[in-house]
Every structure is written in C-alpha cells, then in structure tokens.
Amino acid sequence: MKNTFLIATLLATTALAVNAYADELTCAGEGDSTCTWSYDATTKTLTITGTGSMKNFGPEGSLTASQGVTYRAERPWNDISTEVEHVVVSGFTTIGARAFAAMSNLKSVNVIDSLQTINWGAFSSTSSLESVSLPSSLKTVGAWSFQTTGLQTISLPSGMTTIGNGAFRDATSLISVTIPDTVTSIEASAFGNISTLKSIVIPDSVTSLGKTVAWGVSGTIFCASSTLCSGDAMQYFSGTKKIYSIDENGVYKIGDTYYASAEDMSRVTCTGTAASTCSLSPVACTEGYDKCKENALSQMVAKGSLCTTIQGCQNLIAMVSDSNYNCTTLVTCRNAVKAGTYNVNLSEGAIVSSGSSTGSGKRIYTVEEARQAVEAAGTETVNFRIRYK
C-alpha cells in the first residue's frame, strides 16, 4: 500500500512539473501581443493564433551548438516540432525569428490574415516544406526566412515590398518564383545557390537589387532594366539574362516577341517531378498584337491584378474581379486625373468618368488623353473602378 501511494505521488509531481514548465513558455512578442496554440495529433496540424508580434526565438545569424539547443527549447511547441506536418497561423502582424525552423516534417504553411513581416529564418531548414500560402497584407519576407526549404514553386502576394537577404537561398528544389510588381527591394543572395531555378522575373517596380542576388543560378532572369540587373547584382550568376518592356496595355515584349503576361514570358513546364525534367517554355503571342493585348487584359482581370496600367499612376492597389469581370475593389491611384470614381472599358481603350452614381456628367478620355491628364494632375488622389467587357 505504501509503495502504491509513493508511485502515485511521484507521477502526480512529474505531471505538475511538466505543466508548470510548459506554462512558463510563451509565443507572444513584446507589448500587448498575445499568442495561443494548439496541436491536432490526428491531422498533425499546429494552429497558432494571436495579435501583434510573435516572439523571436533565438538571435539572428549563425548559431553555436548550445544556442541551437536553447532557441528550440524556448518554443512552446518544440516537443512536437518533428511531428508537425501542417502549420496554420492567424492574427499576427509578425512571425517570430526561427519560429518554425528545422521542423523536419513540415509540409505546408497557411497564414490566413494580418501578417506584415516574416522575421529572420522563420521557416529555414524545413526540407519537407511543399506549399506556402501567404496573405495580401504581407510586406516583408525577412532574411533567411525560407532558406533550405523543399519548395518547388512559390507565388509571393501582391502588396509585398521587400525580399530579405538570403530569403530563399539554398532552397535547392525551387524551380520558379513569382514576384509581384509591388516589390521594390530584393536584397543580397535572396535566391542564391539555387541551381534548380529555371526562371525569375524581376518586376519593373524593383529599384534596389542586392549583391549576388542569384549566384549559382543557371536559369533565366528577366529584367526591365539592364542597368539594375548588372554589376554586383549579377555576380556569379551563370544563366541567361533577358531584358523586357511593358506597354500601357500590359503586354510584355522581348525583342520583336510579345507576351500577354509575365507568367507567359517566363513559363516553366515539367514532364516529371524532378527539377531536371523542367525547362523554360514561354508562350508567345502568335496572333498579332491586338489579340495579344486582348489576352493580356483578360489575364490581368482574371487573376485579380491591375486591369490596366497608365504611366505616371503610382501606388496602385491590386484589384479583385467577380465572375463578370467587374472589379469589386477600388484601386487607389496617386497622381491621377481628379478625385472620383471611374469605369474603364478596356475593349474600347478608354477611361469613362462616371461623374455620379446616376452616370451623369460622363467624360471619355482616350488612353493618351488620360496619360496627359495624369501628368498634369499633381498630387490629387482618385479611385478607379475597372470593368472589362
């Protein structure tokens, strides 16, 4: 009887100690940030919700062996880190440094909303990672965020502005990456040492390109600026560089060849699952420029991107279109014609000023007239509602 009581007491004491240790760990960052998490062992899904910033786990930069042990022990979910296959994150503006690093069986990441920044090495060394879904609120993918992952493709959301130092470096399964035309800065070695990378389009929005941004890459880089894509930025890049231009209808051009989109220009096709079976296979417009323009406009609307582009119009916000190609989200445009709501009938190549909800006071601008008005408008702000027929 005494032995039974002793064993029961020891078990209870051990359980309390484990719970107390777990309660001391937090995933919330500074200030008023909050964080809660749960794990579904059946689906192997780790779900983390909170507000503000998630905690940073460990310092930036290389770690000593003891530092590696320490940062993992600080993560509340570290005991299950090698079991987790799926991560769902919601509510945070920032994902903490090394929050999910070295989770060897992690296959998918779904960030639902609010996120603005992914901190240093958050998903680094996740060699089984196959898919990542990121919200349109995201602005910055920090340094080494996705270093050494198993991703084969990734499409970064429109609205992003910065891709950090070494963000995708050593992701040696990566075949293609889609960078939105809101990105302005791609830092050093962002895509370094990815021999599998077949194509990457540097958007014409990029004004800063870091050193050795694609060292070790033997695929094709598409650039809107031959000046930007030169010198230190292209050091140790062993692939092919192609310079493209985009006209006011969203049509891409390389030499005498037209493409309806950046995706068509940089299309990669694979005959198998291995990167060695993949190759660049662009889809050029073969039915003349007018047909290419029509396809370009259709693609822009279908993917919820900008329905049209007017030179001189800055800070455009990506749009959402419904099944009738009516864009339901207003586009905010600085340096535009005047404050108001507009409809754009792309099939006629004109901007129609609605004047009021009843449609009175309409004024039609051709694309060229609209461009001239944009240049003369100064700093006024206008909302455009776009429609494609």
C-alpha positions in Angstrom: 0.0 0.0 0.0 2.8 2.4 0.9 4.6 1.6 -2.4 1.4 2.3 -4.4 1.0 5.7 -2.7 4.6 6.6 -3.3 4.4 5.8 -7.1 1.1 7.8 -7.4 2.7 10.8 -5.7 5.7 10.7 -8.0 3.6 10.5 -11.1 1.4 13.5 -10.0 4.5 15.5 -9.1 6.1 14.8 -12.5 2.9 15.8 -14.4 2.7 19.1 -12.4 6.3 19.9 -13.2 5.8 19.4 -16.9 2.7 21.5 -17.0 4.4 24.3 -15.0 7.3 24.3 -17.4 5.0 24.5 -20.4 3.0 27.4 -18.9 6.2 29.4 -18.4 6.9 29.3 -22.2 5.2 32.0 -24.3 5.0 32.6 -28.0 3.8 36.2 -27.6 6.2 39.0 -28.5 6.6 42.4 -26.8 4.0 44.8 -25.6 0.3 43.8 -25.8 0.9 40.9 -28.1 -1.0 37.7 -27.4 -0.4 34.1 -28.6 -2.2 30.8 -28.1 -1.6 27.5 -29.8 -3.0 24.0 -30.2 -2.0 20.8 -31.8 -4.2 18.2 -33.6 -2.3 14.9 -33.4 -4.6 13.3 -35.9 -4.0 15.7 -38.7 -0.6 16.7 -37.4 -1.6 20.4 -37.6 -0.2 23.1 -35.4 -2.5 26.1 -35.1 -1.3 29.4 -33.7 -3.4 32.5 -33.2 -2.6 35.8 -31.7 -2.3 39.5 -32.0 0.7 41.8 -32.6 4.1 40.1 -32.8 5.1 36.5 -32.3 8.1 36.1 -30.1 11.6 35.9 -31.7 13.2 32.6 -30.8 17.0 32.9 -30.6 19.4 35.5 -32.1 19.9 36.4 -35.8 22.8 35.0 -37.6 24.7 31.7 -37.2 24.2 29.7 -34.0 26.6 27.8 -31.9 25.5 24.3 -30.9 24.4 25.4 -27.5 22.4 28.4 -28.9 20.6 25.9 -31.3 19.5 23.9 -28.3 18.4 27.0 -26.4 16.2 28.5 -29.1 14.4 25.3 -29.7 13.7 24.8 -26.0 12.2 28.3 -25.9 9.5 27.3 -28.4 6.3 26.1 -26.7 5.7 23.5 -29.4 9.3 22.2 -29.6 8.4 18.8 -28.2 6.2 18.1 -31.2 8.3 20.0 -33.7 9.4 16.9 -35.6 5.9 15.6 -35.7 4.1 18.7 -37.2 3.3 18.5 -40.9 1.0 21.5 -41.2 1.1 25.0 -39.6 -1.8 27.4 -39.6 -1.1 31.0 -38.4 -3.6 33.8 -37.9 -3.9 37.2 -36.3 -0.2 38.2 -36.0 1.4 41.1 -37.8 4.9 39.4 -37.4 6.0 35.8 -37.3 9.0 35.4 -35.0 12.5 34.6 -35.9 13.2 30.8 -36.1 9.6 30.1 -35.0 9.3 27.1 -37.2 12.9 26.5 -38.2 14.3 22.9 -38.5 10.8 21.3 -38.3 11.9 18.4 -40.5 8.5 17.0 -41.4 6.7 20.3 -42.0 4.9 20.1 -45.4 2.5 23.1 -45.6 2.1 26.6 -44.1 -1.1 28.6 -44.3 -1.0 32.2 -43.0 -4.6 33.4 -43.0 -4.6 37.2 -42.4 -3.0 40.3 -40.9 0.7 39.3 -41.4 3.1 42.0 -42.4 6.5 40.6 -41.6 8.2 37.2 -41.5 11.3 37.5 -39.3 14.7 36.1 -39.6 14.9 32.4 -40.5 11.2 31.7 -39.5 10.9 28.7 -41.8 14.5 27.9 -42.5 15.8 24.3 -42.7 12.4 22.8 -43.5 13.4 20.4 -46.2 10.0 18.8 -46.4 8.1 22.0 -47.0 6.0 21.8 -50.2 3.5 24.6 -50.1 3.1 28.1 -48.5 0.1 30.3 -48.6 0.7 34.0 -47.6 -1.9 36.8 -47.2 -2.1 40.0 -49.3 -1.2 42.0 -46.1 2.4 40.7 -46.2 5.0 43.4 -46.8 8.4 41.9 -45.9 9.9 38.4 -46.2 12.9 38.7 -43.9 16.4 37.4 -44.1 16.8 33.7 -44.5 13.1 33.2 -44.0 12.8 30.2 -46.4 16.4 29.2 -46.6 16.9 25.4 -47.3 13.2 24.5 -47.8 11.7 21.9 -50.1 9.6 24.4 -52.0 9.4 23.8 -55.8 7.4 26.9 -56.6 6.2 30.0 -54.7 3.9 32.9 -55.6 4.5 35.9 -53.4 1.4 38.0 -52.7 0.7 41.4 -54.4 1.5 44.2 -51.9 4.9 42.9 -50.8 7.7 45.4 -50.9 10.8 43.6 -49.6 12.5 40.3 -50.1 15.3 40.0 -47.5 18.9 38.9 -47.6 19.2 35.2 -48.4 15.4 34.8 -48.1 15.3 31.7 -50.4 18.9 30.8 -50.5 19.8 27.1 -50.7 16.2 26.2 -51.4 17.6 23.7 -53.9 14.3 22.3 -55.1 12.9 25.7 -56.2 12.0 25.7 -59.9 10.2 29.0 -60.3 9.2 32.0 -58.2 6.5 34.7 -58.8 7.4 38.2 -57.6 4.6 40.8 -57.6 5.1 44.2 -59.2 4.8 45.9 -55.8 8.2 44.7 -54.7 10.8 47.5 -54.7 13.8 45.8 -52.9 15.4 42.4 -53.3 18.4 42.0 -51.0 21.7 40.2 -51.4 21.7 36.5 -52.2 17.9 36.3 -52.0 17.9 33.5 -54.5 21.5 32.4 -54.1 22.7 28.8 -54.7 19.5 27.5 -56.4 20.8 25.6 -59.4 17.2 24.3 -60.0 15.7 27.7 -60.5 14.6 27.9 -64.2 13.1 31.4 -64.3 12.7 34.6 -62.3 11.1 37.9 -63.3 12.5 41.0 -61.6 9.4 43.3 -61.8 9.9 46.8 -63.2 8.9 48.1 -59.7 12.2 47.0 -58.2 14.6 49.9 -57.6 17.2 48.1 -55.4 18.8 44.7 -56.2 21.4 43.4 -53.8 24.7 41.8 -54.5 24.9 38.3 -55.9 21.1 38.1 -55.8 21.1 34.9 -57.9 24.6 33.5 -57.5 24.7 29.8 -58.5 21.6 30.1 -60.6 21.9 28.9 -64.2 18.3 29.6 -65.4 16.9 32.8 -66.9 16.4 36.1 -65.3 14.0 38.6 -66.9 14.8 42.2 -66.1 13.1 45.5 -67.1 16.3 47.4 -66.5 19.7 46.4 -67.9 21.3 48.8 -65.5 19.7 47.4 -62.4 20.5 43.8 -63.5 24.2 44.2 -63.9 27.4 44.6 -61.9 27.5 43.2 -58.3 23.8 42.2 -58.5 24.6 39.6 -61.2 27.9 38.5 -59.8 28.3 34.7 -60.0 25.0 34.3 -61.9 25.7 31.8 -64.7 22.4 31.8 -66.5 20.8 33.9 -69.2 19.6 37.5 -68.8 16.7 38.9 -70.9 15.6 42.5 -70.9 11.8 43.1 -71.3 9.5 46.1 -71.6 5.8 46.5 -70.8 3.4 48.8 -72.7 0.3 50.6 -71.4 -1.8 47.6 -72.2 0.2 45.3 -70.0 1.8 43.5 -73.0 5.4 42.3 -72.4 8.0 42.5 -75.1 11.4 41.0 -75.6 13.0 42.0 -78.9 10.2 41.5 -81.5 8.3 39.0 -79.5 5.1 39.8 -77.4 3.8 38.0 -74.4 0.4 38.5 -72.7 1.8 38.4 -69.1 5.0 37.9 -67.1 3.8 34.3 -66.5 3.6 33.6 -70.2 7.0 35.2 -70.7 8.7 33.1 -68.0 6.6 29.9 -68.2 8.3 26.7 -67.0 6.9 23.3 -67.8 7.9 20.0 -66.3 7.5 16.4 -67.6 8.1 14.9 -64.2 8.5 15.8 -60.5 12.3 16.3 -60.6 13.7 19.7 -61.4 15.8 18.1 -64.2 12.6 17.5 -66.2 11.7 21.2 -66.1 12.6 23.8 -68.7 11.7 27.3 -69.7 8.9 27.3 -72.3 7.5 30.8 -72.8 4.1 31.3 -74.5 4.5 34.0 -77.1 1.6 35.8 -78.8 1.3 34.4 -82.3 -2.0 36.0 -83.5 -0.8 39.6 -83.7 -0.5 42.5 -81.3 -4.3 43.2 -80.9 -5.0 39.6 -79.9 -2.1 39.7 -77.5 -3.4 42.9 -75.9 -6.8 41.3 -75.5 -5.3 38.2 -73.9 -3.1 40.4 -71.6 -6.1 42.4 -70.4 -8.2 39.2 -69.8 -5.4 37.6 -67.8 -4.9 40.7 -65.6 -8.6 40.8 -64.8 -8.9 37.0 -64.3 -6.1 36.9 -61.8 -7.4 39.9 -59.8 -4.5 42.1 -60.7 -4.5 45.5 -62.3 -6.9 45.7 -65.2 -4.9 48.4 -66.9 -1.8 50.5 -66.4 -1.5 54.2 -67.0 2.0 55.6 -67.0 2.5 58.1 -64.2 0.0 56.5 -61.9 1.7 55.3 -58.8 0.9 53.1 -55.7 -1.8 51.1 -57.4 -3.6 48.5 -55.1 -4.3 45.1 -56.7 -7.9 44.5 -57.6 -10.5 41.8 -57.1 -12.8 40.9 -60.0 -16.1 39.0 -59.9 -17.3 36.4 -62.5 -18.5 39.2 -64.8 -15.1 40.8 -64.8 -16.4 43.7 -62.7 -13.6 44.6 -60.2 -15.3 45.0 -56.8 -12.3 46.6 -55.1 -11.5 50.2 -55.8 -8.0 51.0 -56.9 -6.3 53.9 -55.2 -4.2 55.9 -57.5 -1.9 58.8 -56.7 -1.2 61.5 -59.3 -4.4 60.7 -61.2 -6.9 62.8 -63.1 -9.1 64.0 -60.3 -10.9 62.7 -57.2 -13.8 60.5 -58.2 -14.9 57.0 -59.3 -14.2 55.8 -62.8 -15.1 53.0 -65.1 -12.6 51.7 -67.6 -13.9 50.0 -70.7 -10.7 48.2 -71.8 -12.2 46.9 -75.0 -12.6 50.5 -76.2 -9.3 51.6 -74.8 -10.9 54.4 -72.9 -11.5 55.7 -69.4 -15.1 56.7 -68.6 -15.6 59.2 -65.8 -18.9 58.3 -64.2 -19.4 61.7 -62.5 -22.1 60.4 -60.2 -23.9 57.2 -59.3 -26.6 58.1 -61.9 -24.0 58.2 -64.6 -24.4 61.9 -65.4 -21.5 64.1 -66.4 -19.6 61.4 -68.2 -16.4 62.3 -69.9 -14.4 59.9 -72.0 -10.6 60.0 -72.1 -8.6 58.0 -74.5 -5.6 56.3 -73.0 -3.3 59.0 -74.3 -5.6 61.8 -73.0 -5.7 60.1 -69.6 -1.9 59.9 -69.5 -1.6 63.6 -70.2 -4.2 64.3 -67.5 -2.3 62.2 -65.1 0.9 64.1 -65.7 -0.9 67.4 -65.1 -2.9 66.4 -62.1 -0.2 66.9 -59.4 -0.8 65.0 -56.1 -4.6 64.6 -56.1 -6.0 61.1 -55.4 -8.5 59.2 -57.4 -10.4 55.9 -57.0 -10.8 53.8 -60.2 -13.4 51.1 -60.6 -12.4 49.0 -63.5 -14.6 47.0 -65.8 -13.6 44.7 -68.7 -16.1 43.6 -71.3 
